Amino acid sequence: MSWINRVFHRLSSTTVRLILVMAGFLVLWGMLAPVTTILWWLNQTAASLGFEAKENEKPDVLQPQALAQDDSLATNINCYLVFLPGVGNFSPNEIAEGEEYFIDQLASRHDNCVAVKDVFPYSVNNRDLSDQNVLTPLWEAAKDSDRFPGQVFIQIRNLWRFAISADDRYGPVYNLSVARTIVERMHMAHPIVRSDQPVNLVLVSTSGGTQVALGASDHLHDWLDEARITVVSIGGAFEGREGFNQASHVYHFYGDRDWVTDLPHVLFPARWPFVVGSPVNQAQRENRYTVCNSGDSEHTGEEGYFGEAIAYNNTSYLEQTLAEVAQLPIWSLDQPLISICPTQR
């Protein structure tokens, strides 16, 4: 019995107890994570959720009386470039400098596109973490800290929202809320116009934002009549079921040193290659899902997809990512969406 005594002695050490307390805290945190989603759902009306009458199935900004009538707007803008950032993001109004440059450059190269950069995919209300009442001091302190554990708290908090988006129970509601935010921010960036020409919606996402982008695509497909929805994943993580039957095409870029993109292949059965009936595997067989290698990029940092370090081709990783995405056949409705990766190496 001496070995049992040794085990209990080790479990009683301060370090182990601290680890167990932290593990319990993380589990409790995860159990409480869906509360805001449930409260958001309970605060909606039948009309706002589209259950009251057929004409109210779409968000308010897509109701006929809210849509812009100016024909000149319809001819100028028909492309919306919506960015959904990764789990390190804190606010709908703040994205990393490299990410902002990336989105602005893409939009500036296409006169028919408008950039939407104020969607926070880790909040049902599109709210800054510092607006969340009791925990405001914690998030403010974490935001101002570039070191462990400040940023880690933000990432863990947002990872739970990633998990909610992928959850069969809460995901449909959570993704519905983000889809409504996307439509509202699109309309604020440039009025969505009643026109015979469909909307070209490009959802560019990174890290956990890709899961939310795919989940929101289910609702966006129903609301935006005849829209062409393209999801561009840059080092994205996703579970492989939502969105693949609604998006016209999904392009996924990954770096050789980005281990985060490898995790979903292990964690989510839909990503396993022998699960042939999963939406992601079906989309790949039908050439609606294209996987592209982005060189030796890391997930984040100076050698990440939006980093300023110089890659092997004498350009920065940021410029390399920009060039790759700019080459995709997604910027005009006249371009067919083909399963081919950009070539620049």
C-alpha positions in Angstrom: 0.0 0.0 0.0 3.0 2.3 0.1 2.6 3.3 -3.5 -1.0 4.4 -2.8 0.4 6.6 0.1 3.0 8.1 -2.3 0.2 8.9 -4.8 -1.9 10.7 -2.2 1.1 12.5 -0.9 1.9 13.8 -4.4 -1.7 14.8 -5.0 -1.6 16.8 -1.8 1.3 19.0 -2.9 0.6 22.7 -3.5 1.5 22.5 -7.2 -0.8 19.7 -8.0 -3.6 21.3 -6.0 -3.1 24.5 -8.0 -3.3 22.6 -11.2 -6.5 20.8 -10.1 -8.1 24.1 -9.1 -7.2 25.7 -12.4 -8.5 22.6 -14.3 -11.8 22.8 -12.3 -12.0 26.6 -13.0 -11.6 26.0 -16.8 -14.3 23.3 -16.7 -16.7 25.5 -14.8 -15.9 28.4 -17.2 -16.8 26.1 -20.1 -20.0 25.1 -18.5 -21.1 28.7 -18.0 -19.9 29.8 -21.5 -23.3 29.1 -23.2 -25.2 31.4 -20.7 -24.8 34.5 -22.8 -26.0 32.6 -25.9 -29.1 31.4 -24.1 -29.8 34.8 -22.7 -29.5 36.3 -26.2 -32.0 33.8 -27.5 -34.5 34.4 -24.7 -34.4 38.1 -25.4 -35.4 37.7 -29.0 -38.9 37.9 -30.3 -40.6 35.5 -32.7 -40.4 38.2 -35.4 -36.7 38.9 -34.8 -36.0 35.2 -35.0 -38.1 34.7 -38.2 -40.8 32.5 -36.6 -43.8 34.9 -36.8 -44.4 35.2 -40.5 -42.7 34.4 -43.7 -42.0 38.1 -44.5 -40.1 38.4 -41.3 -37.7 35.5 -41.9 -34.8 37.9 -42.7 -33.1 40.4 -40.4 -34.6 43.9 -40.3 -32.0 45.4 -42.6 -33.0 42.9 -45.3 -36.7 43.7 -45.1 -37.9 45.3 -48.3 -38.6 48.7 -46.7 -35.0 48.8 -45.3 -33.1 48.0 -48.5 -31.6 50.8 -50.5 -33.3 51.7 -53.8 -30.5 53.7 -55.5 -29.6 51.9 -58.7 -26.2 53.6 -58.8 -25.3 51.9 -55.6 -26.2 48.5 -57.1 -23.7 49.1 -60.0 -20.8 50.2 -57.8 -20.7 47.8 -54.9 -21.8 44.2 -55.0 -18.9 42.6 -53.1 -18.6 42.5 -49.3 -15.3 41.5 -47.8 -16.0 40.5 -44.2 -13.1 39.6 -41.8 -13.6 37.3 -38.8 -10.4 37.4 -36.6 -8.8 34.7 -34.5 -9.2 33.8 -30.8 -6.7 36.4 -29.7 -9.0 39.2 -30.6 -10.6 41.4 -28.0 -13.0 43.7 -29.7 -15.0 44.3 -32.8 -13.2 47.6 -33.3 -9.6 46.4 -32.9 -7.8 43.9 -35.2 -4.1 43.4 -35.5 -2.2 45.9 -37.7 -1.2 43.3 -40.2 -4.7 42.0 -40.5 -6.1 45.5 -41.0 -3.5 46.2 -43.7 -4.3 42.9 -45.4 -8.1 43.6 -45.6 -7.7 47.2 -46.7 -5.3 46.2 -49.4 -7.7 43.5 -50.7 -10.6 45.9 -50.8 -8.6 48.7 -52.5 -7.6 46.4 -55.3 -11.3 45.7 -56.2 -13.5 48.7 -56.8 -16.7 46.7 -56.4 -15.7 45.5 -52.9 -16.2 47.1 -49.5 -14.4 45.9 -46.4 -16.2 45.0 -43.1 -13.8 44.8 -40.2 -16.0 45.3 -37.2 -17.4 41.8 -36.7 -16.4 40.1 -33.4 -17.1 36.4 -33.8 -16.8 35.6 -30.1 -19.8 37.6 -28.9 -23.5 37.2 -29.6 -24.0 40.9 -29.3 -20.8 42.0 -31.1 -19.6 43.6 -27.9 -16.1 44.4 -26.7 -15.0 42.2 -23.8 -14.5 45.3 -21.7 -18.2 45.9 -21.8 -19.0 42.6 -20.1 -19.9 44.0 -16.6 -18.5 41.9 -13.8 -15.4 40.7 -15.7 -14.6 44.1 -17.2 -11.5 44.6 -15.0 -10.1 41.2 -15.9 -10.5 41.7 -19.6 -9.1 45.3 -19.4 -6.0 44.0 -17.6 -5.7 41.1 -20.0 -5.9 43.4 -23.0 -3.1 45.6 -21.7 -0.9 42.7 -21.0 1.3 41.3 -23.9 2.5 38.5 -21.6 1.3 35.3 -20.1 -1.3 34.9 -18.6 -3.2 38.0 -19.9 -3.5 37.0 -23.5 -4.1 33.4 -22.6 -7.2 34.3 -20.6 -8.6 36.0 -23.7 -7.8 33.1 -25.9 -9.3 30.5 -23.6 -12.4 32.7 -23.3 -12.8 32.9 -27.1 -12.0 29.2 -27.5 -15.1 28.4 -25.5 -17.1 30.4 -28.0 -15.4 28.5 -30.8 -16.6 25.3 -29.0 -20.2 26.7 -28.7 -20.2 27.5 -32.5 -19.3 23.9 -33.2 -21.8 22.4 -30.6 -24.9 20.8 -31.9 -27.0 22.2 -29.0 -25.9 25.9 -28.9 -24.2 26.3 -32.2 -27.3 27.0 -34.3 -28.3 29.9 -32.0 -24.8 31.3 -31.6 -24.1 31.2 -35.4 -27.5 32.8 -36.0 -26.5 35.8 -33.8 -23.2 36.2 -35.6 -24.9 36.0 -39.0 -27.2 38.8 -38.0 -24.2 40.9 -36.9 -22.5 40.2 -40.3 -25.6 41.4 -42.2 -26.0 44.5 -40.0 -22.3 45.5 -40.4 -22.4 44.8 -44.1 -25.4 47.2 -44.4 -23.6 49.8 -42.3 -20.4 49.6 -44.4 -22.5 50.0 -47.6 -26.3 49.7 -47.9 -27.4 46.3 -49.2 -29.3 47.1 -52.4 -32.4 45.5 -53.9 -31.0 44.4 -57.3 -31.2 41.6 -59.8 -27.4 41.3 -59.3 -26.6 38.9 -56.5 -24.3 39.8 -53.6 -20.7 38.5 -53.7 -19.9 37.8 -50.1 -16.4 36.8 -49.2 -15.8 35.7 -45.6 -12.1 35.9 -44.8 -11.3 34.3 -41.4 -8.4 33.1 -39.4 -8.0 30.7 -36.4 -11.3 30.1 -34.6 -13.1 32.7 -36.8 -13.3 30.2 -39.6 -15.6 27.9 -37.6 -17.9 30.9 -36.9 -17.8 32.0 -40.5 -18.8 28.5 -41.7 -21.6 28.3 -39.0 -22.9 31.7 -40.0 -23.0 30.7 -43.7 -26.0 28.5 -43.1 -28.1 31.5 -42.2 -26.5 34.0 -44.6 -27.3 31.6 -47.5 -31.0 31.7 -46.5 -31.1 35.5 -46.0 -29.0 36.8 -48.9 -31.0 35.6 -51.9 -28.8 34.2 -54.6 -25.7 35.4 -52.9 -22.4 33.7 -53.7 -20.7 33.0 -50.4 -17.0 32.2 -50.4 -15.1 31.3 -47.2 -11.4 31.9 -47.2 -9.7 30.3 -44.2 -6.2 31.5 -43.4 -4.8 29.2 -40.8 -8.4 28.5 -39.7 -9.7 25.8 -37.3 -13.1 24.2 -38.0 -14.9 21.0 -37.2 -16.0 20.2 -40.8 -19.8 20.0 -40.8 -21.3 23.5 -40.8 -21.3 25.7 -43.9 -19.9 23.3 -46.5 -23.3 22.7 -48.1 -24.2 26.4 -48.1 -20.9 28.1 -49.1 -20.2 28.1 -52.8 -16.6 27.4 -52.2 -14.2 27.1 -49.2 -10.5 27.9 -49.6 -8.2 26.8 -46.7 -4.6 28.0 -46.4 -2.3 26.4 -44.0 1.4 26.9 -43.1 3.9 24.1 -42.6 4.7 25.3 -39.1 1.1 26.0 -38.1 0.3 23.2 -35.7 -3.1 24.7 -34.8 -4.5 23.8 -38.2 -3.5 20.2 -37.5 -5.5 19.8 -34.3 -9.0 19.7 -35.9 -7.9 16.8 -38.0 -7.5 14.8 -34.8 -10.3 16.3 -32.6 -13.2 16.4 -35.0 -14.5 13.1 -36.6 -15.9 15.0 -39.6 -12.3 15.9 -40.5 -11.1 12.3 -40.5 -10.5 11.2 -44.1 -12.3 7.9 -43.8 -15.6 9.6 -42.7 -16.5 9.9 -46.3 -20.0 11.2 -45.7 -19.0 14.3 -43.7 -19.8 17.7 -45.4 -16.1 18.7 -45.6 -15.0 15.5 -47.2 -17.9 15.6 -49.6 -17.1 19.2 -50.6 -13.5 18.2 -51.2 -14.5 15.3 -53.5 -16.9 17.7 -55.4 -14.1 20.4 -55.7 -16.0 22.9 -53.5 -13.3 22.7 -50.8 -9.7 23.6 -51.7 -6.7 23.2 -49.4 -3.6 25.3 -50.2 -0.2 25.2 -48.7 1.0 28.7 -47.7 4.7 27.9 -47.2 6.4 27.7 -43.9 4.1 30.2 -42.0 3.4 29.9 -38.3 0.0 30.4 -36.8 0.8 33.8 -35.4 3.7 36.2 -34.8 6.2 37.8 -37.0 6.4 34.6 -39.1 2.7 34.1 -39.1 0.3 34.7 -42.0 0.2 38.4 -41.2 3.7 38.8 -39.9 6.4 41.3 -41.1 9.3 38.9 -41.1 10.8 38.0 -44.5 9.8 34.7 -46.0 12.0 32.5 -48.3 10.8 34.4 -51.4 12.2 37.8 -50.1 8.8 39.2 -49.3 7.1 39.4 -45.9 4.7 36.6 -44.8 2.0 39.3 -44.8 2.6 40.2 -48.5 2.9 36.5 -49.4 -0.6 35.9 -47.9 -2.0 39.0 -49.5 -0.7 37.9 -52.9 -2.1 34.4 -52.5 -5.6 35.5 -51.5 -5.7 38.2 -54.2 -5.1 35.6 -56.9 -8.2 33.6 -55.9 -11.1 33.7 -58.5 -13.5 35.2 -56.0 -13.6 38.9 -56.6 -16.1 39.0 -59.5 -19.2 37.1 -60.1 -18.1 36.5 -63.6 -15.2 34.4 -62.4 -16.1 30.7 -61.8 -15.0 29.3 -58.5 -12.5 26.7 -59.3 -10.6 24.3 -57.1 -7.1 25.6 -57.7 -4.4 27.1 -55.4 -2.6 30.3 -56.4 0.9 29.9 -57.6 3.6 32.3 -56.5 6.5 30.0 -55.4 
